[in-house]
Amino acid sequence: MGFGAGQTLSKHVLVTGGAGYIGAHACKALAAAGYVPVAFDNLSTGWRDAVKFGPLVQGDLLDRSDLDGAFAKYKPVAVMHFAALALVGEASQNPGHYWRVNVGGSLNLIEAAIAADVKKIVFSSTCAVYGNPDGMHLDEETPQHPINAYGASKRAIEDMLANFGASHGLSHVIFRYFNVAGADPDGELGEQHRPETHLIPLMLETIAGARPNLTVYGADYATRDGTCIRDYVHVMDLVGAHVLGLQWLLNERENRTFNLGTGRGFSVREVIDHARGVTNRAIKVTTGARRAGDAAALVSGSERARVELGWTPDRSTLPLMIADAWKWHQRPGFAG
């Protein structure tokens, strides 16, 4: 996709959560596309050494002065908003924390951006806004019925963007995506969380001996093998879509919401079987109780993103996602 009239390369983009898993990969993709990513992160779950492609602003979305300082110093052309609390179990147990941080922080960000006359934002939303739609094939028009505070907070932020779009001309692209996996094929970045809750890194840490076993949470769902089914998207494909979304806004296109998925779901047991094949290693598995707030099956295609953005998720095959992540987990000095 081309650039709008008068646009030049080497523009700053403020990336909230830019030291986290997806945000750091987005910074790399932005740098490759000619932008200067400014990672804005409080480093509570992000990693300072993941900030490799532009400056770091260590700040908190709940501190308006931190945001005002970043906008004043770097004068970004747009914002990519990844920063959020995102643990389903925690969201079910402590919803107030999610409303306070996710919604309150996003309101601070939006108001600071508008005050700085930055009126373009690419927002990282989630398929969790749909809730548990009983195996329906999801698209952007699927009714939203989130079943935990994580999904509900993201839906509220989507509503907030629409409100500020109407009142202040805030242009926005919203991406609702599914399970993100894989790692930078160059080996510079990968998935590491504190604490780690995602299936593929937990599985690979178990294979590498950093964990004694992998716990499968719930084996009695109404799915083909009793375990949850999810749609997996490679992180590099995902952040590629975000760059396309940024270009969409810089070309003065309309506000838009896009699902990002492959249209194919894999159960937890199927992911484990693929990992055994890719790594040629055994995985010790135990079964635990269901986690509160987990949906049985979440799967979506991305026809709108393919047609309107020209997005092609070329790396989003399960073997390739596992192989790229396994390469990251085998890096020298990895300790889980």
N, C-alpha and C positions, 0 to 999 in steps of 0.2 A: 504494500500500500504506500502511496506517495505522501508527500508532506504538503501542508497548506501553503498558500501564498505568503511569502516573506519569512517562512520558518527556516531557521538554520540549525545545524547540528551543534553539539556541545552545549546543550541547555541543561540546567540543573533540574532534577526531579527529586522531591522529598519522598523518601521511602520509609514509612513507619514500620517498625519491626524489621528493619533492614539488616539486623544481625542475626535474625532467626533463619530457620530452614528455608522457607519459601522466599522470604524477603531478600536473603543473601543471593540466592539464585537469580532473583529478579534484578538485583543490582548488576550482576554479571551480564545479564541479557541487555539491560539498558546501556551499559558501557559499550557492549559490542554494537549496539545500534547508534552510537554516537552521542549519547547523553552522559551527563555527569550525575550519578546517583548519590544522593546525600542520605545516608542511613541515620534514621532517628530512632533510638532504641534506649530503653532504660537498663538493658543487659540483665534483667531478672531471669530471663530464660534464653536470651540470645548470647552470642559468643563474639567477643571483641575480635578474635583472630579470623572470623568469617567476613569481616569488613575489609575487602581487598580492592575495591574498584572505585572508591570515592571516599569523601570525608565521612567521619562519624560524629554525630551530635548525640552525646549521652544526655537524654532528657526523658521526661515522663509526660504522657498525654494528659494526665490529670493536673499538670502544672502549666497553666496558660503562658506564664512568662518564658518557659522553655520553648514553647512553640513559637511565640512571637519573636524570640531571638533567632530561631532557625530561619523563619521566613524573612526576617530583616537582613540577615547575613547573606543568605544564598539566593534569595529572590527566585524561587523555582517557578517553572512554567506550569507545573502540575504536581499533584500528589498521588502516590500509590499507597493505599492504606491497608497494610497487612496486620498491624499490631492488634492483638486481642488475646484474651484468655480463651482456651479452646479444649478443655478437658470435659467430656460429657459427664463422667461420674461426679466430678467436682461441681459442675453446673447444677446437677440435680440435688446435691447436698447443700450447696451454698449459693442459691440464686442471687442473693443480694450483691455478692461480690461481682458477679457477672454483669448485672445491670449497672453497678457503679463504675466498673472499669471499662467495659466495652461501650456502653451507651454514653456514660459521662465523658470518657476520653474522646469518643468520636465527636460529640457535641463541641468540646473544646477545640478539636482539630478543625472542624468545619467553620466555626466562628473565627478562629485565627486565620484560616485561609481566606475567608471572605474579607476580613479586615485588611489583609495584605494584598487584596485584589487578585488572588489566585483562585480561579473559578473553574478548575478542571480537576476531577478526582476519579481515579480508578479504584474501585472498592472490592476487596476480597470478602465475598459473602460465602455462603455454604449451602449444600443440599439439605442441611439440617432444618432449614426454614420450612421444608415440606412435611416434616414430621415422619410418621410411619404410614406411608400410603399403600401398604399391603401388596407390595410387588408390582405396583403400577409402573408403566414406563413414563418417566418424568419428563416434562418439558417446561418451558418458562411460564406457561399458563396453568400449570398444575396448582390447585388450591394450596395455600400455606397453612399448616397446622402444626407448628413446632411443638415438640413434646419435652423440651428441656430449656433451661435458661440460656444456654449457648445459642441454640437456634432462634429463640425468641428475641434475644438481644441483637442478633444479626438482622432479623426482620425489622426490628425497630430502627436500626441504622438505615436500612433501605428506605423506610418511610421518611426518616429525617432528611435523606438526600433529596427525595421527591419534594418535600416541603420547602427546603432551601432552594431547590431548583425553581420552584414556582415564585418564591418571594424575592430571591436574589440572583437568579440566573446562573446558579451553580450547575455546570455541566458534569455529567457523571456517566460512567460505565460500571455496571455491576456484574461480577462474575460469581455464579453459584457453582461451586465445584465439588467434586466427589473425593475419594481417598487419593491423596497425593503420595507418590512413591518414587523410588529411584534416586539418583544422584548425578551431579555434574560428570559427564563422561570424561572430562579432562582430569578428574580426581582432585580438583581444588576445593570442592564443597561437597557436603553430604548431609544426611539427616542425623541430628543428635538433639535430643530434648532432655530437659530436666524437670520432672522425671520423664522417662521414655514410656509412652503408652501405645505407640503405633505398632501394628502387627509385624510389618516386614523388618524394621530394625530390631524389634524384640526377638524375632525369629533368627535373624542373622547373628545377634549377640549370643543366643543360645548355641547356635552352630559353632561359633568361635570359642565357646567355653567361658564367656563372660557371665553367663547366667546358667543356673543348673537345669532349668526346664522352661518350656513355653506353656503358659496357661491359656486355654481356649475358654472364653467367657460365654458359657451357654451352648449347649448341644441339643436343645429341645425346641428350637425355633421351627416355624412352619416353612422350612426350606427343603431343598432336595437332599441335604445330608444333616439337617438339624442345626447347622452353624450359620451365622450371619453372612449375607451376601453383599458385596460392595463393588462399585465401579472404580477401577484404579486408573489414575492419570499420571504420566511421567512428569516430574517437576519441571523439566526443561520445556516440555510442551506447554505446561501450564503458564510458565512465566513468559513464554513466547506469545501466548494469547494476551497477556497483560500489556506487552509492548504494542501489539496490534490495537488493543483498546485505547492506549495512550495516543497512538497515531490517529485513531478514529476521532478522538476529541480535539486534537490539534488541527484536524481538518474540518472542524466546526460541524461535525455530524450530530445527530439527535441523541438524546439520552437513551440508553439501551441496557437491557439485561440479557445476559447470555449464560446458559448452562455449559459446563465443560465436563464432558464425560466421553466414554467410548461406546456406550450402548450395550456393553457386555459386562455381566457381573460374575464375580468369582466368590465362592464360599471360603471361609477360613480354612477348611480342610483342603480345598483345592489349591489355595496359595501355598500351604505347607508342602503339598505334593510337588508343586512346581519348584519350590526352593530345594527340595531334596534332589530333584533332577539337575538343576542349575549348578549346585555346589558339590554334588556327589557326596553329601554328608548326611548323617543321621540327625534327627531332631527329636529330643525327648519332650513329649507333649503330655500335659495333664489337663483335666477338665474342671473348670470352676463354675460358680453360679453366674447367671446373667448379670450384666451391669445395668443399673437403673438408667433409663433414657435411651438405650440402644434400640434402633429400629431393626426389623428383621432383614429387610432388603431395600437397598437404595441404588437404583441404576438409571442412567440417563444417557441418551445420545446428545449430540451437539450440532444438529442440523443448522440452526440459526447461526452459530459461530462459524461453521464451515462456509455457509453461503455468503453471509454478510461481511465477516472479517477475513475470510480466506484462510481460516485456521485449519491446519492439518496435524493431528497428533501422531507424528511419525514414530516416536519412540515409545508410545504407550501400549506396548505388548508386555504381558506379565513376565515372560522370561527375560526380556531386555531390562525391565525395571529392576528385577531382582539381581540380574548380573551387574548392572551399574552400581546398585547399592552394595553388593557383595565386594566389589572392587574397592569401594570406599572403606568398608569395614575391615578390609585386609591391609589397609595402609600401615606403614611403620609406626609403632608407638600406640596403636589403638588398644584401649583397655576396657572398652564397654562403657 
